[in-house]
Amino acid sequence: MSTASKPDVADVHVYDTTLRDGAQQEGMNLSVADKLAIAPLLDELGVTFIEGGWPGAIPKDTEFFARAEKDLTFSNAELAAFGSTRKAGGRAHTDTQVRALLDSAAPTITLVAKSDIRHVERALRTDGDENLAMIADTVAYLTDAGRRVIVDAEHFFDGYRFDPDYALRAVTTAFEAGADVVALCDTNGGMLPDWVFDIVSSVRERTDGRLGIHAHNDSGCAVANSMAAVIAGAHHVQGTVNGYGERTGNADLLAVVANLELKLEIPVLGGAGLAEVTRIAHAVSEITNIAPFARQPYIGASAFAHKAGLHASAIRVDPDLYQHIDPRKVGNDMRMLVSDMAGRASIELKGRELGFDLSGQSDLLGRVTERVKDAEANGYTFDAADASFELLLREEIAGTRPAYFRTESWRAIVEHTQQTGEVNAEATVKLHTGDVRVVSTGEGNGPVNALDAALRQSLVTAYPAIEDFELIDYKVRLLDSSHGTDAVTRVLLEMTDGQDSWSTVGVGPNILEASWEALVDSLVYGLVRHDVVPL
């Protein structure tokens, strides 16, 4: 790809298709309520367009547009309805799907149109001229009705590589009929950045209309291809929050806009903008019920996480030495990971991150470093369990770990009823909160769930804050699989209070002992966070 200066216009459209294309991801099933909750977050971020779905073809999407017209007011974005050009041999004004697009009341309508002659002939079962007539007729009809029209030229890059003349005719036909934007689609996701740059550059020479890019990630290049298209002259980028989408997903719109604003210095977002992108991305994750990807560029929990001792020593001098941007620009933060690779610099920086000034305390730093290394040699891991590390650090600083209760005993029983096939778990916990002895029994769908229930019941009277704590993630790993069921077990769990979340680790000769340790640490840490005074 040849070197090019940044685009000569700053008004690059940001078109979000999370609610339509992103919702095609395997395992994702957005309700109308989900879409109504996500759309305001996208508007708050400051995207230019929010594609709500395909009214007339999908009943839920028809309902979404009807409710959006009454219930949603956008400050930054314009709502777009997605649909297709009229059917072959028909007329746009009599096509029921086209009429449904108008009925949606969306001010912008995005039409998918064939631009690969092979798809025209084999999928549409018509000829090239009729396909162009379908594009022209539908675009003209909708623009005459006062709608802004965006045309998604489906399979454009594959079509251009096969028959560039026909692919270009599809683009110019759309513009001549009144389309505001023609988005060139890498529908199969197989392009590479050099190919995209060259093709967009060639199309740019043939038309003055606003070109866009719609990239899928099947070659792992969706973000890079989107950037290449903008550099080549496209001024409209499409993608999804967190890269959602079918197969390997669409271009991660968050990475694209961060690259545009921070690397090419092209302002593209209104509203809250980049400073809130991490928060908004995680809020969308909560609604979709798809856990955030820790290593996601810019906004992932690990995007600015540093582990090696060499990095830590340099970061203590200047954080920018090992970070490509200041993470605060995207609402993220630097994290130090504590592991057996940690040196004293790592521990000092991690302590600073947690609110402890350890500078100059060489004896303390030495003790903590050795404890971390010894613990990790025995199977613990602290780079994914910040809460457990903070409890360890507090113990070394104060000489004792925060204590809210004393455990007398616990047990768990699992019963399988042969006749019904039901499996039930029951746990009993005996502990002391001050001078009060408490015995509680909990039930669950497994022994760990039952232990969690019994432990909470034992403590909630003395510590009401626990009622807001919820276990949201639980991972088990056998550390020496060669020992089979006799292997040492490590448990990582994540808990939340509805506002923040924290992770703890437990290690033991069996899953229950490891889980108990992680559960106790998690509740203790939660109480510390809520400023509850220990015993």
Helices and strands as residue ranges (DSSP letters): E 13-16, G 22-24, H 32-45, E 49-53, H 59-71, E 78-84, G 92-94, H 96-103, E 108-114, H 117-122, H 128-144, E 148-154, H 156-162, H 164-176, E 181-186, H 193-204, E 210-215, H 222-232, E 236-239, G 241-243, H 253-258, I 259-263, G 273-276, H 277-288, E 305-306, H 309-317, G 319-322, G 327-330, E 335-336, H 344-354, H 362-377, H 386-398, E 406-416, E 423-433, E 436-444, H 447-459, G 464-468, E 470-478, G 481-486, E 489-496, E 501-508, H 511-529
